[in-house]
Structures are given as structure tokens and as C-alpha cells.
Amino acid sequence: MSLTVRRLKLLKLKIGTVQVECQLASWKLDPGVQDGDFIYTYCPDGAAIGETDDQPTLQITTYSKWVADGFEDFLWKNRGTEAEFGIEHHYDIETEHVHWTGKLKVQPAPVGGDRGDNEQTEITFQLIGEPQYGRGPIDPQNPPDSGTPGV
């Protein structure tokens, strides 16, 4: 097996009704898997690992664009609601094209910064349930809320 190195340069990201990738500077999908604490007892095989709950998140940084029905507009107008999201990663490489779909809780991002800075939106979304993973493009006929991964 040989070494493969990929630069992050192409991505499709849709949150709710908004395609976000053209304003996107950074992204990280964290499955939120937590390590359980060790539990010890005086039993001969008295060690176990406690159960945990996953806390998946989607963290993104975009260059802000305050147009009507743009990303920031969407966040402020839909505060507290649930929205579907879809990420297509390495869509330009057929053998590595993967995607994730799911739901997240919409929240407006903080606004502001230092004078002269490029205005950015930095936000970490809480995901509702676990993101669904699949290979190839997202099937628009099989949306995330159908309970079936989008392939």
C-alpha cells in the first residue's frame, strides 16, 4: 500500500436551504465519541468502562455574506429550529467520494470583530442524532430525515 496525501480544497456543504461552500474557510465534523471513565470494584475482574453519550458537532468558519436568504440571514431567521445538512467530501475523486447527512440545531453566530479584519462567521452546531455516512453523491430522493443513509 502506498502513501496518499490529499489537500482540502473541494467540498459541497448545504445547511438547510443554503449552499455554504463558496464562503467556507474551514470545517470540521466531529462524531463526538466520548471515552468512558474506568469504574473499579473489588470483584476479581472488577474493572469496566462507563457508558457515554456521543456529542456530534459540525464546526465551520465562513466569510460572512449578509445577503437576503444567505447563510447568516438563514441562521438568524431560523434560530432554534432543526435543519438538514449534507457534506460531500472529495467529490472530485470517484474512489474517495464520501458524504455525511443529518440534522443540526440552527443557531445564529456571534457577529463582530476588530476593525479592518475580514468578517467571518464562526459557529459550532450541535447535531441531532448521529450523522449518516455514505459513499458517492447524496441521493436527493433519500433525505436525511427518512432514516436511511443518503446513498
Phi and psi in radians as a Rosetta constraint file:
Dihedral C 1 N 2 CA 2 C 2 CIRCULARHARMONIC -1.825 0.35
Dihedral N 2 CA 2 C 2 N 3 CIRCULARHARMONIC 2.825 0.35
Dihedral C 2 N 3 CA 3 C 3 CIRCULARHARMONIC -1.232 0.35
Dihedral N 3 CA 3 C 3 N 4 CIRCULARHARMONIC 2.373 0.35
Dihedral C 3 N 4 CA 4 C 4 CIRCULARHARMONIC -2.162 0.35
Dihedral N 4 CA 4 C 4 N 5 CIRCULARHARMONIC 2.250 0.35
Dihedral C 4 N 5 CA 5 C 5 CIRCULARHARMONIC -2.208 0.35
Dihedral N 5 CA 5 C 5 N 6 CIRCULARHARMONIC 2.267 0.35
Dihedral C 5 N 6 CA 6 C 6 CIRCULARHARMONIC -2.150 0.35
Dihedral N 6 CA 6 C 6 N 7 CIRCULARHARMONIC 2.361 0.35
Dihedral C 6 N 7 CA 7 C 7 CIRCULARHARMONIC -1.501 0.35
Dihedral N 7 CA 7 C 7 N 8 CIRCULARHARMONIC 2.532 0.35
Dihedral C 7 N 8 CA 8 C 8 CIRCULARHARMONIC -1.410 0.35
Dihedral N 8 CA 8 C 8 N 9 CIRCULARHARMONIC 1.936 0.35
Dihedral C 8 N 9 CA 9 C 9 CIRCULARHARMONIC -2.497 0.35
Dihedral N 9 CA 9 C 9 N 10 CIRCULARHARMONIC -0.411 0.35
Dihedral C 9 N 10 CA 10 C 10 CIRCULARHARMONIC -2.251 0.35
Dihedral N 10 CA 10 C 10 N 11 CIRCULARHARMONIC 2.393 0.35
Dihedral C 10 N 11 CA 11 C 11 CIRCULARHARMONIC -2.787 0.35
Dihedral N 11 CA 11 C 11 N 12 CIRCULARHARMONIC 2.567 0.35
Dihedral C 11 N 12 CA 12 C 12 CIRCULARHARMONIC -1.988 0.35
Dihedral N 12 CA 12 C 12 N 13 CIRCULARHARMONIC 2.239 0.35
Dihedral C 12 N 13 CA 13 C 13 CIRCULARHARMONIC -2.401 0.35
Dihedral N 13 CA 13 C 13 N 14 CIRCULARHARMONIC 2.103 0.35
Dihedral C 13 N 14 CA 14 C 14 CIRCULARHARMONIC -2.132 0.35
Dihedral N 14 CA 14 C 14 N 15 CIRCULARHARMONIC 2.269 0.35
Dihedral C 14 N 15 CA 15 C 15 CIRCULARHARMONIC -2.169 0.35
Dihedral N 15 CA 15 C 15 N 16 CIRCULARHARMONIC 2.067 0.35
Dihedral C 15 N 16 CA 16 C 16 CIRCULARHARMONIC 1.074 0.35
Dihedral N 16 CA 16 C 16 N 17 CIRCULARHARMONIC -2.117 0.35
Dihedral C 16 N 17 CA 17 C 17 CIRCULARHARMONIC -1.752 0.35
Dihedral N 17 CA 17 C 17 N 18 CIRCULARHARMONIC 0.097 0.35
Dihedral C 17 N 18 CA 18 C 18 CIRCULARHARMONIC -1.975 0.35
Dihedral N 18 CA 18 C 18 N 19 CIRCULARHARMONIC 2.208 0.35
Dihedral C 18 N 19 CA 19 C 19 CIRCULARHARMONIC -1.378 0.35
Dihedral N 19 CA 19 C 19 N 20 CIRCULARHARMONIC 2.186 0.35
Dihedral C 19 N 20 CA 20 C 20 CIRCULARHARMONIC -1.858 0.35
Dihedral N 20 CA 20 C 20 N 21 CIRCULARHARMONIC -0.317 0.35
Dihedral C 20 N 21 CA 21 C 21 CIRCULARHARMONIC -1.019 0.35
Dihedral N 21 CA 21 C 21 N 22 CIRCULARHARMONIC -0.544 0.35
Dihedral C 21 N 22 CA 22 C 22 CIRCULARHARMONIC -1.240 0.35
Dihedral N 22 CA 22 C 22 N 23 CIRCULARHARMONIC -0.331 0.35
Dihedral C 22 N 23 CA 23 C 23 CIRCULARHARMONIC -1.818 0.35
Dihedral N 23 CA 23 C 23 N 24 CIRCULARHARMONIC -0.059 0.35
Dihedral C 23 N 24 CA 24 C 24 CIRCULARHARMONIC -1.343 0.35
Dihedral N 24 CA 24 C 24 N 25 CIRCULARHARMONIC 2.250 0.35
Dihedral C 24 N 25 CA 25 C 25 CIRCULARHARMONIC -1.845 0.35
Dihedral N 25 CA 25 C 25 N 26 CIRCULARHARMONIC -0.561 0.35
Dihedral C 25 N 26 CA 26 C 26 CIRCULARHARMONIC -2.723 0.35
Dihedral N 26 CA 26 C 26 N 27 CIRCULARHARMONIC 2.588 0.35
Dihedral C 26 N 27 CA 27 C 27 CIRCULARHARMONIC -2.635 0.35
Dihedral N 27 CA 27 C 27 N 28 CIRCULARHARMONIC 2.655 0.35
Dihedral C 27 N 28 CA 28 C 28 CIRCULARHARMONIC -2.696 0.35
Dihedral N 28 CA 28 C 28 N 29 CIRCULARHARMONIC 2.098 0.35
Dihedral C 28 N 29 CA 29 C 29 CIRCULARHARMONIC -1.745 0.35
Dihedral N 29 CA 29 C 29 N 30 CIRCULARHARMONIC 2.019 0.35
Dihedral C 29 N 30 CA 30 C 30 CIRCULARHARMONIC -1.925 0.35
Dihedral N 30 CA 30 C 30 N 31 CIRCULARHARMONIC 2.067 0.35
Dihedral C 30 N 31 CA 31 C 31 CIRCULARHARMONIC -1.152 0.35
Dihedral N 31 CA 31 C 31 N 32 CIRCULARHARMONIC -0.233 0.35
Dihedral C 31 N 32 CA 32 C 32 CIRCULARHARMONIC 1.217 0.35
Dihedral N 32 CA 32 C 32 N 33 CIRCULARHARMONIC 0.427 0.35
Dihedral C 32 N 33 CA 33 C 33 CIRCULARHARMONIC -1.199 0.35
Dihedral N 33 CA 33 C 33 N 34 CIRCULARHARMONIC 2.184 0.35
Dihedral C 33 N 34 CA 34 C 34 CIRCULARHARMONIC -1.794 0.35
Dihedral N 34 CA 34 C 34 N 35 CIRCULARHARMONIC 2.471 0.35
Dihedral C 34 N 35 CA 35 C 35 CIRCULARHARMONIC -1.398 0.35
Dihedral N 35 CA 35 C 35 N 36 CIRCULARHARMONIC 2.358 0.35
Dihedral C 35 N 36 CA 36 C 36 CIRCULARHARMONIC -1.401 0.35
Dihedral N 36 CA 36 C 36 N 37 CIRCULARHARMONIC 2.735 0.35
Dihedral C 36 N 37 CA 37 C 37 CIRCULARHARMONIC -1.384 0.35
Dihedral N 37 CA 37 C 37 N 38 CIRCULARHARMONIC 2.559 0.35
Dihedral C 37 N 38 CA 38 C 38 CIRCULARHARMONIC -1.256 0.35
Dihedral N 38 CA 38 C 38 N 39 CIRCULARHARMONIC 2.415 0.35
Dihedral C 38 N 39 CA 39 C 39 CIRCULARHARMONIC -2.046 0.35
Dihedral N 39 CA 39 C 39 N 40 CIRCULARHARMONIC 2.204 0.35
Dihedral C 39 N 40 CA 40 C 40 CIRCULARHARMONIC -2.015 0.35
Dihedral N 40 CA 40 C 40 N 41 CIRCULARHARMONIC 2.468 0.35
Dihedral C 40 N 41 CA 41 C 41 CIRCULARHARMONIC -2.315 0.35
Dihedral N 41 CA 41 C 41 N 42 CIRCULARHARMONIC 3.093 0.35
Dihedral C 41 N 42 CA 42 C 42 CIRCULARHARMONIC -1.527 0.35
Dihedral N 42 CA 42 C 42 N 43 CIRCULARHARMONIC 0.090 0.35
Dihedral C 42 N 43 CA 43 C 43 CIRCULARHARMONIC -1.155 0.35
Dihedral N 43 CA 43 C 43 N 44 CIRCULARHARMONIC 2.601 0.35
Dihedral C 43 N 44 CA 44 C 44 CIRCULARHARMONIC -0.912 0.35
Dihedral N 44 CA 44 C 44 N 45 CIRCULARHARMONIC -0.740 0.35
Dihedral C 44 N 45 CA 45 C 45 CIRCULARHARMONIC -1.938 0.35
Dihedral N 45 CA 45 C 45 N 46 CIRCULARHARMONIC 0.990 0.35
Dihedral C 45 N 46 CA 46 C 46 CIRCULARHARMONIC -1.582 0.35
Dihedral N 46 CA 46 C 46 N 47 CIRCULARHARMONIC 0.826 0.35
Dihedral C 46 N 47 CA 47 C 47 CIRCULARHARMONIC -2.305 0.35
Dihedral N 47 CA 47 C 47 N 48 CIRCULARHARMONIC 2.425 0.35
Dihedral C 47 N 48 CA 48 C 48 CIRCULARHARMONIC -2.578 0.35
Dihedral N 48 CA 48 C 48 N 49 CIRCULARHARMONIC 2.893 0.35
Dihedral C 48 N 49 CA 49 C 49 CIRCULARHARMONIC -1.930 0.35
Dihedral N 49 CA 49 C 49 N 50 CIRCULARHARMONIC 2.225 0.35
Dihedral C 49 N 50 CA 50 C 50 CIRCULARHARMONIC -1.182 0.35
Dihedral N 50 CA 50 C 50 N 51 CIRCULARHARMONIC 2.647 0.35
Dihedral C 50 N 51 CA 51 C 51 CIRCULARHARMONIC -1.279 0.35
Dihedral N 51 CA 51 C 51 N 52 CIRCULARHARMONIC 2.668 0.35
Dihedral C 51 N 52 CA 52 C 52 CIRCULARHARMONIC -2.365 0.35
Dihedral N 52 CA 52 C 52 N 53 CIRCULARHARMONIC 2.910 0.35
Dihedral C 52 N 53 CA 53 C 53 CIRCULARHARMONIC -1.921 0.35
Dihedral N 53 CA 53 C 53 N 54 CIRCULARHARMONIC 2.297 0.35
Dihedral C 53 N 54 CA 54 C 54 CIRCULARHARMONIC -1.140 0.35
Dihedral N 54 CA 54 C 54 N 55 CIRCULARHARMONIC 2.603 0.35
Dihedral C 54 N 55 CA 55 C 55 CIRCULARHARMONIC -2.291 0.35
Dihedral N 55 CA 55 C 55 N 56 CIRCULARHARMONIC 1.262 0.35
Dihedral C 55 N 56 CA 56 C 56 CIRCULARHARMONIC -1.209 0.35
Dihedral N 56 CA 56 C 56 N 57 CIRCULARHARMONIC 2.517 0.35
Dihedral C 56 N 57 CA 57 C 57 CIRCULARHARMONIC -2.439 0.35
Dihedral N 57 CA 57 C 57 N 58 CIRCULARHARMONIC 2.768 0.35
Dihedral C 57 N 58 CA 58 C 58 CIRCULARHARMONIC -2.170 0.35
Dihedral N 58 CA 58 C 58 N 59 CIRCULARHARMONIC 1.995 0.35
Dihedral C 58 N 59 CA 59 C 59 CIRCULARHARMONIC -1.865 0.35
Dihedral N 59 CA 59 C 59 N 60 CIRCULARHARMONIC 2.216 0.35
Dihedral C 59 N 60 CA 60 C 60 CIRCULARHARMONIC -2.386 0.35
Dihedral N 60 CA 60 C 60 N 61 CIRCULARHARMONIC 2.690 0.35
Dihedral C 60 N 61 CA 61 C 61 CIRCULARHARMONIC -2.239 0.35
Dihedral N 61 CA 61 C 61 N 62 CIRCULARHARMONIC 2.193 0.35
Dihedral C 61 N 62 CA 62 C 62 CIRCULARHARMONIC -2.160 0.35
Dihedral N 62 CA 62 C 62 N 63 CIRCULARHARMONIC 2.787 0.35
Dihedral C 62 N 63 CA 63 C 63 CIRCULARHARMONIC -1.440 0.35
Dihedral N 63 CA 63 C 63 N 64 CIRCULARHARMONIC 2.148 0.35
Dihedral C 63 N 64 CA 64 C 64 CIRCULARHARMONIC -1.121 0.35
Dihedral N 64 CA 64 C 64 N 65 CIRCULARHARMONIC 2.464 0.35
Dihedral C 64 N 65 CA 65 C 65 CIRCULARHARMONIC -2.529 0.35
Dihedral N 65 CA 65 C 65 N 66 CIRCULARHARMONIC 1.796 0.35
Dihedral C 65 N 66 CA 66 C 66 CIRCULARHARMONIC -1.564 0.35
Dihedral N 66 CA 66 C 66 N 67 CIRCULARHARMONIC 0.721 0.35
Dihedral C 66 N 67 CA 67 C 67 CIRCULARHARMONIC -1.415 0.35
Dihedral N 67 CA 67 C 67 N 68 CIRCULARHARMONIC 2.747 0.35
Dihedral C 67 N 68 CA 68 C 68 CIRCULARHARMONIC -1.015 0.35
Dihedral N 68 CA 68 C 68 N 69 CIRCULARHARMONIC 2.316 0.35
Dihedral C 68 N 69 CA 69 C 69 CIRCULARHARMONIC 1.145 0.35
Dihedral N 69 CA 69 C 69 N 70 CIRCULARHARMONIC 0.270 0.35
Dihedral C 69 N 70 CA 70 C 70 CIRCULARHARMONIC -1.410 0.35
Dihedral N 70 CA 70 C 70 N 71 CIRCULARHARMONIC -3.065 0.35
Dihedral C 70 N 71 CA 71 C 71 CIRCULARHARMONIC -1.098 0.35
Dihedral N 71 CA 71 C 71 N 72 CIRCULARHARMONIC -0.882 0.35
Dihedral C 71 N 72 CA 72 C 72 CIRCULARHARMONIC -1.118 0.35
Dihedral N 72 CA 72 C 72 N 73 CIRCULARHARMONIC -0.704 0.35
Dihedral C 72 N 73 CA 73 C 73 CIRCULARHARMONIC -1.028 0.35
Dihedral N 73 CA 73 C 73 N 74 CIRCULARHARMONIC -0.788 0.35
Dihedral C 73 N 74 CA 74 C 74 CIRCULARHARMONIC -1.038 0.35
Dihedral N 74 CA 74 C 74 N 75 CIRCULARHARMONIC -0.794 0.35
Dihedral C 74 N 75 CA 75 C 75 CIRCULARHARMONIC -1.068 0.35
Dihedral N 75 CA 75 C 75 N 76 CIRCULARHARMONIC -0.781 0.35
Dihedral C 75 N 76 CA 76 C 76 CIRCULARHARMONIC -1.269 0.35
Dihedral N 76 CA 76 C 76 N 77 CIRCULARHARMONIC -0.586 0.35
Dihedral C 76 N 77 CA 77 C 77 CIRCULARHARMONIC -1.360 0.35
Dihedral N 77 CA 77 C 77 N 78 CIRCULARHARMONIC -0.362 0.35
Dihedral C 77 N 78 CA 78 C 78 CIRCULARHARMONIC -2.049 0.35
Dihedral N 78 CA 78 C 78 N 79 CIRCULARHARMONIC 0.420 0.35
Dihedral C 78 N 79 CA 79 C 79 CIRCULARHARMONIC -0.868 0.35
Dihedral N 79 CA 79 C 79 N 80 CIRCULARHARMONIC 2.259 0.35
Dihedral C 79 N 80 CA 80 C 80 CIRCULARHARMONIC 1.434 0.35
Dihedral N 80 CA 80 C 80 N 81 CIRCULARHARMONIC -0.046 0.35
Dihedral C 80 N 81 CA 81 C 81 CIRCULARHARMONIC -1.600 0.35
Dihedral N 81 CA 81 C 81 N 82 CIRCULARHARMONIC 3.001 0.35
Dihedral C 81 N 82 CA 82 C 82 CIRCULARHARMONIC -1.756 0.35
Dihedral N 82 CA 82 C 82 N 83 CIRCULARHARMONIC 2.469 0.35
Dihedral C 82 N 83 CA 83 C 83 CIRCULARHARMONIC -2.388 0.35
Dihedral N 83 CA 83 C 83 N 84 CIRCULARHARMONIC 2.594 0.35
Dihedral C 83 N 84 CA 84 C 84 CIRCULARHARMONIC -1.377 0.35
Dihedral N 84 CA 84 C 84 N 85 CIRCULARHARMONIC 2.620 0.35
Dihedral C 84 N 85 CA 85 C 85 CIRCULARHARMONIC -2.339 0.35
Dihedral N 85 CA 85 C 85 N 86 CIRCULARHARMONIC 2.729 0.35
Dihedral C 85 N 86 CA 86 C 86 CIRCULARHARMONIC -2.535 0.35
Dihedral N 86 CA 86 C 86 N 87 CIRCULARHARMONIC 2.328 0.35
Dihedral C 86 N 87 CA 87 C 87 CIRCULARHARMONIC -2.151 0.35
Dihedral N 87 CA 87 C 87 N 88 CIRCULARHARMONIC 2.259 0.35
Dihedral C 87 N 88 CA 88 C 88 CIRCULARHARMONIC -2.026 0.35
Dihedral N 88 CA 88 C 88 N 89 CIRCULARHARMONIC 2.068 0.35
Dihedral C 88 N 89 CA 89 C 89 CIRCULARHARMONIC -1.933 0.35
Dihedral N 89 CA 89 C 89 N 90 CIRCULARHARMONIC 2.405 0.35
Dihedral C 89 N 90 CA 90 C 90 CIRCULARHARMONIC 0.921 0.35
Dihedral N 90 CA 90 C 90 N 91 CIRCULARHARMONIC 0.730 0.35
Dihedral C 90 N 91 CA 91 C 91 CIRCULARHARMONIC -1.189 0.35
Dihedral N 91 CA 91 C 91 N 92 CIRCULARHARMONIC -0.213 0.35
Dihedral C 91 N 92 CA 92 C 92 CIRCULARHARMONIC -1.557 0.35
Dihedral N 92 CA 92 C 92 N 93 CIRCULARHARMONIC -0.061 0.35
Dihedral C 92 N 93 CA 93 C 93 CIRCULARHARMONIC -2.099 0.35
Dihedral N 93 CA 93 C 93 N 94 CIRCULARHARMONIC 1.801 0.35
Dihedral C 93 N 94 CA 94 C 94 CIRCULARHARMONIC -0.915 0.35
Dihedral N 94 CA 94 C 94 N 95 CIRCULARHARMONIC -0.740 0.35
Dihedral C 94 N 95 CA 95 C 95 CIRCULARHARMONIC -1.363 0.35
Dihedral N 95 CA 95 C 95 N 96 CIRCULARHARMONIC -0.154 0.35
Dihedral C 95 N 96 CA 96 C 96 CIRCULARHARMONIC -2.133 0.35
Dihedral N 96 CA 96 C 96 N 97 CIRCULARHARMONIC 0.095 0.35
Dihedral C 96 N 97 CA 97 C 97 CIRCULARHARMONIC -1.186 0.35
Dihedral N 97 CA 97 C 97 N 98 CIRCULARHARMONIC 2.000 0.35
Dihedral C 97 N 98 CA 98 C 98 CIRCULARHARMONIC -2.262 0.35
Dihedral N 98 CA 98 C 98 N 99 CIRCULARHARMONIC 2.851 0.35
Dihedral C 98 N 99 CA 99 C 99 CIRCULARHARMONIC -2.590 0.35
Dihedral N 99 CA 99 C 99 N 100 CIRCULARHARMONIC 2.810 0.35
Dihedral C 99 N 100 CA 100 C 100 CIRCULARHARMONIC -2.309 0.35
Dihedral N 100 CA 100 C 100 N 101 CIRCULARHARMONIC 2.468 0.35
Dihedral C 100 N 101 CA 101 C 101 CIRCULARHARMONIC -2.329 0.35
Dihedral N 101 CA 101 C 101 N 102 CIRCULARHARMONIC 2.792 0.35
Dihedral C 101 N 102 CA 102 C 102 CIRCULARHARMONIC 2.957 0.35
Dihedral N 102 CA 102 C 102 N 103 CIRCULARHARMONIC -2.819 0.35
Dihedral C 102 N 103 CA 103 C 103 CIRCULARHARMONIC -2.192 0.35
Dihedral N 103 CA 103 C 103 N 104 CIRCULARHARMONIC 2.625 0.35
Dihedral C 103 N 104 CA 104 C 104 CIRCULARHARMONIC -2.391 0.35
Dihedral N 104 CA 104 C 104 N 105 CIRCULARHARMONIC 2.845 0.35
Dihedral C 104 N 105 CA 105 C 105 CIRCULARHARMONIC -1.603 0.35
Dihedral N 105 CA 105 C 105 N 106 CIRCULARHARMONIC 2.138 0.35
Dihedral C 105 N 106 CA 106 C 106 CIRCULARHARMONIC -1.365 0.35
Dihedral N 106 CA 106 C 106 N 107 CIRCULARHARMONIC 2.328 0.35
Dihedral C 106 N 107 CA 107 C 107 CIRCULARHARMONIC -2.536 0.35
Dihedral N 107 CA 107 C 107 N 108 CIRCULARHARMONIC 2.501 0.35
Dihedral C 107 N 108 CA 108 C 108 CIRCULARHARMONIC -1.246 0.35
Dihedral N 108 CA 108 C 108 N 109 CIRCULARHARMONIC 2.583 0.35
Dihedral C 108 N 109 CA 109 C 109 CIRCULARHARMONIC -1.597 0.35
Dihedral N 109 CA 109 C 109 N 110 CIRCULARHARMONIC 2.708 0.35
Dihedral C 109 N 110 CA 110 C 110 CIRCULARHARMONIC -1.036 0.35
Dihedral N 110 CA 110 C 110 N 111 CIRCULARHARMONIC 2.639 0.35
Dihedral C 110 N 111 CA 111 C 111 CIRCULARHARMONIC -2.144 0.35
Dihedral N 111 CA 111 C 111 N 112 CIRCULARHARMONIC 2.519 0.35
Dihedral C 111 N 112 CA 112 C 112 CIRCULARHARMONIC 2.143 0.35
Dihedral N 112 CA 112 C 112 N 113 CIRCULARHARMONIC -3.057 0.35
Dihedral C 112 N 113 CA 113 C 113 CIRCULARHARMONIC 2.771 0.35
Dihedral N 113 CA 113 C 113 N 114 CIRCULARHARMONIC -2.915 0.35
Dihedral C 113 N 114 CA 114 C 114 CIRCULARHARMONIC -1.503 0.35
Dihedral N 114 CA 114 C 114 N 115 CIRCULARHARMONIC 2.550 0.35
Dihedral C 114 N 115 CA 115 C 115 CIRCULARHARMONIC -0.972 0.35
Dihedral N 115 CA 115 C 115 N 116 CIRCULARHARMONIC 2.333 0.35
Dihedral C 115 N 116 CA 116 C 116 CIRCULARHARMONIC 1.561 0.35
Dihedral N 116 CA 116 C 116 N 117 CIRCULARHARMONIC -0.199 0.35
Dihedral C 116 N 117 CA 117 C 117 CIRCULARHARMONIC -1.274 0.35
Dihedral N 117 CA 117 C 117 N 118 CIRCULARHARMONIC 2.697 0.35
Dihedral C 117 N 118 CA 118 C 118 CIRCULARHARMONIC -1.234 0.35
Dihedral N 118 CA 118 C 118 N 119 CIRCULARHARMONIC 2.242 0.35
Dihedral C 118 N 119 CA 119 C 119 CIRCULARHARMONIC -1.242 0.35
Dihedral N 119 CA 119 C 119 N 120 CIRCULARHARMONIC 2.212 0.35
Dihedral C 119 N 120 CA 120 C 120 CIRCULARHARMONIC -2.259 0.35
Dihedral N 120 CA 120 C 120 N 121 CIRCULARHARMONIC 2.675 0.35
Dihedral C 120 N 121 CA 121 C 121 CIRCULARHARMONIC -1.918 0.35
Dihedral N 121 CA 121 C 121 N 122 CIRCULARHARMONIC 2.089 0.35
Dihedral C 121 N 122 CA 122 C 122 CIRCULARHARMONIC -2.036 0.35
Dihedral N 122 CA 122 C 122 N 123 CIRCULARHARMONIC 2.177 0.35
Dihedral C 122 N 123 CA 123 C 123 CIRCULARHARMONIC -2.632 0.35
Dihedral N 123 CA 123 C 123 N 124 CIRCULARHARMONIC 2.541 0.35
Dihedral C 123 N 124 CA 124 C 124 CIRCULARHARMONIC -2.070 0.35
Dihedral N 124 CA 124 C 124 N 125 CIRCULARHARMONIC 2.017 0.35
Dihedral C 124 N 125 CA 125 C 125 CIRCULARHARMONIC -1.577 0.35
Dihedral N 125 CA 125 C 125 N 126 CIRCULARHARMONIC 2.434 0.35
Dihedral C 125 N 126 CA 126 C 126 CIRCULARHARMONIC -1.432 0.35
Dihedral N 126 CA 126 C 126 N 127 CIRCULARHARMONIC 2.275 0.35
Dihedral C 126 N 127 CA 127 C 127 CIRCULARHARMONIC -1.533 0.35
Dihedral N 127 CA 127 C 127 N 128 CIRCULARHARMONIC 2.574 0.35
Dihedral C 127 N 128 CA 128 C 128 CIRCULARHARMONIC -1.762 0.35
Dihedral N 128 CA 128 C 128 N 129 CIRCULARHARMONIC 1.909 0.35
Dihedral C 128 N 129 CA 129 C 129 CIRCULARHARMONIC 1.373 0.35
Dihedral N 129 CA 129 C 129 N 130 CIRCULARHARMONIC -3.064 0.35
Dihedral C 129 N 130 CA 130 C 130 CIRCULARHARMONIC -1.562 0.35
Dihedral N 130 CA 130 C 130 N 131 CIRCULARHARMONIC 2.478 0.35
Dihedral C 130 N 131 CA 131 C 131 CIRCULARHARMONIC -1.166 0.35
Dihedral N 131 CA 131 C 131 N 132 CIRCULARHARMONIC 2.511 0.35
Dihedral C 131 N 132 CA 132 C 132 CIRCULARHARMONIC -1.602 0.35
Dihedral N 132 CA 132 C 132 N 133 CIRCULARHARMONIC 2.309 0.35
Dihedral C 132 N 133 CA 133 C 133 CIRCULARHARMONIC -1.847 0.35
Dihedral N 133 CA 133 C 133 N 134 CIRCULARHARMONIC 2.465 0.35
Dihedral C 133 N 134 CA 134 C 134 CIRCULARHARMONIC -2.696 0.35
Dihedral N 134 CA 134 C 134 N 135 CIRCULARHARMONIC 3.001 0.35
Dihedral C 134 N 135 CA 135 C 135 CIRCULARHARMONIC -1.890 0.35
Dihedral N 135 CA 135 C 135 N 136 CIRCULARHARMONIC 2.556 0.35
Dihedral C 135 N 136 CA 136 C 136 CIRCULARHARMONIC 1.437 0.35
Dihedral N 136 CA 136 C 136 N 137 CIRCULARHARMONIC -2.988 0.35
Dihedral C 136 N 137 CA 137 C 137 CIRCULARHARMONIC -1.246 0.35
Dihedral N 137 CA 137 C 137 N 138 CIRCULARHARMONIC 2.752 0.35
Dihedral C 137 N 138 CA 138 C 138 CIRCULARHARMONIC -1.281 0.35
Dihedral N 138 CA 138 C 138 N 139 CIRCULARHARMONIC 2.309 0.35
Dihedral C 138 N 139 CA 139 C 139 CIRCULARHARMONIC -1.481 0.35
Dihedral N 139 CA 139 C 139 N 140 CIRCULARHARMONIC 1.968 0.35
Dihedral C 139 N 140 CA 140 C 140 CIRCULARHARMONIC -1.126 0.35
Dihedral N 140 CA 140 C 140 N 141 CIRCULARHARMONIC -0.315 0.35
Dihedral C 140 N 141 CA 141 C 141 CIRCULARHARMONIC -1.451 0.35
Dihedral N 141 CA 141 C 141 N 142 CIRCULARHARMONIC -0.072 0.35
Dihedral C 141 N 142 CA 142 C 142 CIRCULARHARMONIC -2.284 0.35
Dihedral N 142 CA 142 C 142 N 143 CIRCULARHARMONIC 1.213 0.35
Dihedral C 142 N 143 CA 143 C 143 CIRCULARHARMONIC -1.157 0.35
Dihedral N 143 CA 143 C 143 N 144 CIRCULARHARMONIC 2.821 0.35
Dihedral C 143 N 144 CA 144 C 144 CIRCULARHARMONIC -0.982 0.35
Dihedral N 144 CA 144 C 144 N 145 CIRCULARHARMONIC -0.586 0.35
Dihedral C 144 N 145 CA 145 C 145 CIRCULARHARMONIC -1.385 0.35
Dihedral N 145 CA 145 C 145 N 146 CIRCULARHARMONIC 0.015 0.35
Dihedral C 145 N 146 CA 146 C 146 CIRCULARHARMONIC -1.385 0.35
Dihedral N 146 CA 146 C 146 N 147 CIRCULARHARMONIC -0.153 0.35
Dihedral C 146 N 147 CA 147 C 147 CIRCULARHARMONIC 1.492 0.35
Dihedral N 147 CA 147 C 147 N 148 CIRCULARHARMONIC -0.071 0.35
Dihedral C 147 N 148 CA 148 C 148 CIRCULARHARMONIC -1.991 0.35
Dihedral N 148 CA 148 C 148 N 149 CIRCULARHARMONIC 2.297 0.35
Dihedral C 148 N 149 CA 149 C 149 CIRCULARHARMONIC -0.937 0.35
Dihedral N 149 CA 149 C 149 N 150 CIRCULARHARMONIC 2.605 0.35
Dihedral C 149 N 150 CA 150 C 150 CIRCULARHARMONIC -1.347 0.35
Dihedral N 150 CA 150 C 150 N 151 CIRCULARHARMONIC 0.762 0.35
